[in-house]
Amino acid sequence: MIVGAGHAGSEAAHACAKLGARTLLTALNLDTIATMPCNPAVGGPAKSHLVKEIDAMGGIMGIASDATYLQLKTLNMSKGPAVRSLRAQSDKKQYSMWVKHHLENIPNLDIYQAMITGLIIEETSLKKRIVGVETSLGEKIYAKAVVITTGTFLSGKVHVGLKSSSAGRQGEFASFGLTETLTSLGFKSRRLKTGTPPRLDGKTINFSILEEHVGDKTPSFFSFLPDRPYRKQYPCFLTRTSEKTHEIILNNLDKSPMYKGIIQGAGPRYCPSIEDKIVRFKDKSSHHLFLEPEGLNTNEIYLQGCSTSLPIEIQWDIVHSLPGLEHALIIRPAYAVEYDYFPGTQFNHGLMSKEIDGLFIAGQVLGTSGYEEAAAQGLVA
């Protein structure tokens, strides 16, 4: 049984079912299976290696990326082969729908919408073993093994400025009960934080003054399978922070929940917020920000590199200080999300609990950051 249907949960469920195990995949919302809540992209330095390995092991991330890309580009081509990497700009909705449809049609795999709030443990004189789970509706579902892949949803709290609300992602309710169950069984939990940038209305952006970045004319693909699909590719665009941007951010750090100490969780190492970049790299006069399409059926543009939890009124000022975005409209505000995770020292190399047989964990709830790492861990679990 898999608890949570993000990238880790999708790979875990697919692997279990393909190996012949009768498998149940549960999600809080079946419409968000394998969704991309942050950057609508797969791959990049180090991460593309993981996607290739997932594909070699029979996983689905590489095939899904090849089927739904908006742009494919090999990065670092001016450098040596060791640091080159493939990156796909993905259609966010198409990717999620592709994975959901694929999982729905795998023998041995069932999908069920439920919030898992408790674990059923069987204790013998030798060791504890998991035998099932309990849902928020009082159901008991029995299984020989349980993989927890709950992402950012355990006791999730979303922050925009000094305002916060309970959520696993903006607009989606958090999950409660599972952390309390695990801590009662002796597991140690801590808090982590991650963030996402604002989404903009593409109709209100002046792309004509921005630097265009196109995909490879002859693209490479993630999957080793033959006959990969060639699709029309779409450009991304580059803008940069200005002195005014830096001034706005530095003058409003007292309104940041991170700098006020409201957010206790540590942030991701390789995806710092725009506040962090401005504070930590004061010698830099500007930072690159990429404008990336979220999909073919939407005008939403993802402002890569501008993750923030500053108040919405400051977000408007930041966006309007950027070249090409002087009149841009924000469709979705940026936010940070704080959530529970369980340090990996409590699990073995197969990601099974050292104390409870049959209980596995993978993805962001284990402390990782990124779709590819989560997917790889899900497959391992």
C-alpha positions in Angstrom: 0.0 0.0 0.0 1.3 3.5 -1.0 0.2 6.5 1.0 0.4 9.6 -1.2 0.4 9.8 -5.0 3.1 12.3 -5.9 6.2 11.4 -7.8 7.6 9.1 -5.1 4.2 7.4 -4.6 3.5 7.0 -8.3 6.9 5.3 -8.9 6.5 3.1 -5.8 3.0 2.0 -6.8 4.1 1.3 -10.4 7.1 -0.8 -9.2 5.1 -2.8 -6.7 2.4 -3.7 -9.2 4.8 -4.5 -12.0 6.6 -6.9 -9.6 3.3 -8.7 -9.2 2.2 -7.4 -5.8 -1.5 -6.5 -5.4 -1.1 -2.8 -4.7 -3.3 0.1 -3.5 -2.3 3.7 -4.1 -4.1 6.3 -2.0 -4.2 10.1 -2.5 -5.9 13.0 -0.8 -7.0 14.1 -4.3 -6.9 11.9 -7.3 -6.8 14.9 -9.6 -3.3 15.8 -8.4 -1.5 12.5 -9.0 2.1 13.2 -10.0 1.4 16.9 -10.1 4.2 19.5 -10.3 3.5 22.0 -7.5 6.6 24.0 -8.2 8.8 24.1 -11.3 7.0 22.4 -14.3 10.2 20.7 -15.4 12.1 17.4 -15.1 15.9 16.9 -15.2 18.8 19.3 -15.1 22.3 18.8 -13.5 22.4 15.5 -11.4 18.6 15.1 -11.6 18.7 13.9 -15.2 21.0 11.1 -14.2 18.3 9.9 -11.7 15.6 10.1 -14.4 17.8 7.9 -16.7 18.3 5.4 -13.9 14.6 5.3 -13.1 13.9 4.5 -16.7 16.6 1.8 -16.8 15.0 0.2 -13.8 11.6 0.2 -15.5 10.1 3.4 -13.9 7.8 5.9 -15.5 9.2 9.4 -15.1 11.4 9.3 -18.2 8.6 8.0 -20.4 6.1 10.6 -19.0 8.6 13.4 -19.5 9.2 12.4 -23.1 5.4 12.3 -23.7 4.6 15.7 -22.3 7.5 18.0 -22.9 7.2 21.6 -24.1 10.9 22.0 -24.5 14.0 19.6 -24.4 17.4 21.1 -23.9 20.8 19.7 -23.1 22.5 22.0 -20.5 26.2 22.8 -20.1 27.1 22.0 -23.7 30.1 24.3 -23.5 31.5 22.2 -20.8 32.7 18.6 -20.5 30.5 15.5 -21.0 30.4 14.8 -17.2 28.4 17.9 -16.4 26.0 17.9 -19.3 22.4 17.2 -18.5 19.1 16.9 -20.2 16.2 19.1 -19.0 12.5 19.0 -20.1 10.1 21.9 -19.7 6.9 19.9 -19.0 3.2 20.6 -19.6 2.1 20.4 -16.0 -1.4 19.1 -16.5 -0.5 16.8 -19.3 2.2 15.2 -17.2 -0.1 14.6 -14.3 -2.9 13.2 -16.5 -0.4 10.9 -18.4 0.8 9.4 -15.1 -2.7 9.0 -13.7 -4.0 7.3 -16.9 -0.9 5.0 -17.0 -1.4 4.0 -13.3 -5.1 3.4 -13.8 -4.4 0.8 -16.5 -1.8 -1.3 -14.7 -2.9 -4.8 -13.6 -2.7 -5.4 -9.8 -2.9 -1.6 -9.1 -6.0 0.1 -7.5 -6.3 3.8 -6.7 -8.3 5.2 -3.9 -9.0 8.7 -2.5 -8.5 8.8 1.2 -6.6 10.5 4.0 -4.5 8.0 6.0 -4.5 9.1 9.7 -3.2 6.0 11.5 -1.1 2.8 11.2 -2.1 -0.7 12.4 0.9 -2.4 14.0 1.3 -6.0 15.1 3.8 -6.6 17.9 5.5 -9.9 18.7 8.1 -10.7 21.2 10.7 -10.3 18.5 9.7 -7.2 16.5 6.9 -4.8 15.4 5.4 -5.2 12.0 2.9 -3.0 10.1 -0.3 -4.8 8.9 -2.4 -1.9 7.7 -3.6 1.7 7.9 -6.7 3.6 9.2 -8.4 6.4 7.2 -10.0 9.6 8.4 -13.4 7.9 7.6 -12.7 5.1 10.1 -11.8 2.5 7.5 -9.2 -0.1 8.1 -7.2 -1.3 5.1 -4.8 -4.2 5.6 -1.5 -4.7 3.7 1.8 -6.6 4.1 3.8 -3.4 3.5 3.1 0.3 3.6 5.1 3.0 1.8 4.6 6.6 3.1 5.1 9.2 0.4 3.1 12.1 1.7 5.3 15.0 0.4 4.7 18.3 2.1 1.3 17.4 3.5 2.0 16.2 7.0 0.9 19.1 9.3 1.6 21.4 6.4 1.4 25.1 6.9 1.5 27.7 4.1 3.0 31.1 4.6 2.5 34.4 2.7 4.1 37.2 4.6 3.1 37.1 8.2 -0.1 35.3 7.4 -0.3 31.5 7.5 -2.9 28.7 7.0 -3.1 25.0 7.3 -2.3 23.4 3.8 -0.1 20.9 2.1 0.0 23.1 -0.9 -1.9 26.4 -1.6 -5.5 25.5 -1.9 -5.1 21.9 -0.7 -5.8 20.8 2.9 -3.0 19.4 5.0 -2.9 15.8 6.5 -3.1 15.2 10.2 -2.8 12.1 12.4 0.1 10.3 10.7 2.9 12.3 12.3 1.3 11.8 15.7 1.0 8.1 15.1 4.6 7.8 14.0 6.0 9.8 16.9 3.9 7.7 19.3 5.7 4.7 17.8 9.1 6.3 18.6 10.0 8.0 15.3 11.6 11.5 15.5 10.1 14.1 13.2 11.4 17.6 12.3 10.2 20.5 10.2 11.4 21.5 6.7 10.3 24.4 4.5 10.2 24.8 0.7 8.8 27.6 -1.4 7.5 28.4 -4.9 7.4 31.6 -7.0 4.4 33.6 -8.2 2.6 32.5 -11.4 2.1 35.3 -13.9 -0.4 36.0 -16.7 1.5 35.6 -20.0 -0.7 38.1 -21.8 0.6 40.9 -19.6 4.3 40.2 -20.1 6.4 42.1 -22.7 8.4 39.2 -24.1 9.8 41.3 -27.0 12.5 42.8 -24.8 13.4 39.5 -23.1 16.1 37.1 -24.1 14.6 34.0 -25.8 15.8 30.5 -25.0 14.8 27.7 -27.3 15.1 23.9 -27.1 17.5 21.6 -29.0 16.8 21.3 -32.8 17.5 17.6 -32.5 16.5 16.7 -28.9 17.7 13.9 -26.7 15.2 12.0 -24.6 15.0 10.6 -21.1 13.8 7.1 -21.9 15.9 4.5 -23.5 12.8 3.2 -25.4 12.8 3.6 -29.2 10.6 5.8 -31.2 10.5 8.8 -28.8 7.8 11.4 -29.7 8.9 14.5 -31.5 6.7 17.5 -30.4 6.5 21.1 -31.2 8.8 23.0 -28.8 8.1 26.3 -27.0 10.6 28.9 -25.8 11.5 30.2 -22.3 12.6 33.7 -21.7 15.2 35.3 -19.4 14.9 38.4 -17.3 17.1 39.7 -14.4 16.6 41.3 -11.1 17.4 45.0 -10.9 18.8 47.3 -8.2 15.3 48.3 -7.5 14.3 44.6 -7.0 17.2 44.2 -4.5 16.2 47.4 -2.7 12.5 46.3 -2.4 13.5 42.9 -0.9 16.2 44.2 1.5 13.8 46.9 2.8 11.1 44.3 3.6 12.9 41.5 5.2 11.1 42.3 8.4 7.9 41.1 6.7 9.4 37.7 5.7 8.3 34.8 7.9 11.7 33.2 7.4 13.6 36.2 8.6 11.2 36.9 11.4 11.7 33.3 12.7 8.1 32.3 12.2 9.2 29.5 9.9 11.3 27.1 11.9 12.0 24.5 9.1 15.2 24.5 7.2 15.0 25.4 3.5 16.3 23.4 0.5 20.0 23.8 -0.2 19.8 24.1 -4.0 16.6 26.1 -4.3 17.1 29.2 -2.2 14.4 31.9 -2.0 14.9 35.2 -3.7 15.3 36.8 -0.3 18.2 34.4 0.5 19.9 35.0 -2.8 19.8 38.8 -2.3 21.0 38.6 1.3 23.7 35.9 0.8 25.1 37.2 -2.4 25.2 41.0 -1.9 28.1 41.3 -4.3 25.9 40.3 -7.2 24.1 43.2 -9.0 21.5 40.9 -10.5 20.2 37.4 -10.6 18.8 35.4 -13.5 15.0 34.7 -13.6 13.5 32.5 -16.2 9.9 32.8 -17.5 8.6 29.3 -18.2 5.3 28.2 -19.7 3.2 26.0 -17.4 1.3 24.3 -20.2 -0.3 24.5 -23.7 -3.9 25.1 -22.3 -3.0 28.0 -19.9 -1.4 31.5 -20.0 0.2 30.9 -16.7 4.0 31.6 -16.6 6.3 30.2 -13.9 8.9 32.8 -12.7 11.8 30.5 -12.0 14.3 31.7 -9.4 11.8 34.0 -7.6 10.6 31.7 -4.9 9.5 33.9 -1.9 7.2 34.0 1.1 7.1 37.8 1.3 3.6 39.5 1.5 1.5 39.7 -1.6 1.9 43.5 -1.9 5.7 43.2 -1.9 5.4 40.4 -4.5 3.6 42.9 -6.8 6.5 45.4 -6.3 9.1 42.7 -7.0 7.5 41.5 -10.2 7.0 45.1 -11.5 10.6 45.9 -10.9 11.7 43.2 -13.4 12.4 44.1 -17.1 9.5 43.0 -19.3 7.2 42.5 -16.2 6.4 46.2 -15.5 2.7 45.6 -16.2 2.5 41.8 -15.4 -0.4 40.4 -13.4 0.1 37.8 -10.7 -2.3 34.9 -11.1 -1.1 32.9 -8.1 0.9 34.4 -5.3 4.2 32.9 -4.2 4.3 31.1 -0.8 6.4 28.9 1.5 5.1 25.6 2.9 6.4 24.1 6.2 5.9 20.4 6.9 6.9 17.4 8.9 9.6 15.0 7.8 11.4 12.0 9.3 15.2 12.0 9.3 16.6 9.2 7.2 18.8 7.7 9.9 15.7 5.9 11.2 15.5 3.8 8.0 17.8 1.3 6.2 19.2 1.5 2.7 16.0 0.0 1.4 14.1 2.8 3.0 12.4 0.5 5.5 12.1 1.4 9.1 14.7 -0.1 11.3 12.1 -0.7 14.0 8.9 -1.7 12.2 9.1 -4.4 9.5 7.2 -3.6 6.3 7.0 0.2 6.9 8.8 2.2 4.2 9.2 5.9 3.5 10.3 8.0 0.4 10.4 11.4 -1.0 10.0 14.8 0.6 8.7 13.3 3.8 12.1 11.7 4.1 13.9 15.0 3.7 14.6 15.1 -0.1 13.9 18.1 -2.4 12.8 17.7 -6.0 10.6 15.5 -8.2 13.4 13.3 -9.5 14.9 12.5 -6.0 11.4 11.6 -4.8 10.7 9.4 -7.8 14.0 7.6 -7.4 13.4 7.0 -3.7 9.8 5.8 -4.4 11.2 3.2 -6.9 13.8 2.0 -4.3 11.2 1.7 -1.5 
